[in-house]
């Protein structure tokens, strides 16, 4: 019967099947053995993140997560005027380059990261599985689709990834939990509310040094509409006098365009930036 089905219908059926599988996987993960946050990571007094989970043995992954947590890739964007995917790839590549030192040129990771950079700069083809390394493949997947969790999940499923947690970890360190849609987190939260409540309270304590006692998660309502008290309305009224006029906004737009033109005259193209790995030696530091 499949030979009579249109390509559009076939793709829609496959997408629906993948969606159902992801929901089953999420439900299964939510019901597995739970670990205390103290067993997984630690945050020191300087808010530096340390991964304690023994399943994350890669030193590169630990350093990458800390870098994403501190948003170090943004300095690459600001200093060179490049888009986020290229900045992410370069920043991660530099972390690995500095870790490998003299062994960088002979390591397969060098060609792999170089191909990833070429992919963003030259729109060249890139083989995600050109290297047998889950950490690097997850990193490359995030660089390509990490702007949105739904796009990332769809991509991981599409290419046949078996280990999602590495890419999820990079996404979480970069975007934060609040960026996740309810469709992604509802199964986790509803799977074991006591665990989630304890987990969230301990994260708050680790970050702020304050312990929350007797915390209670809000209960889901069966009503179609729920009224929740908020300070948002009063805050909007308070800030109304600070709203800029249309003329001021137009002036700022003109100024921004002029700055962009000047920057374009200096840079000309992303190729002048040239973040192919042959230039890494100029930026290398021990």
Beta strands, then each sheet from edge to edge (+ up, - down):
strand 1: 41-43
strand 2: 49-51
sheet 1: 1+ 2-
end
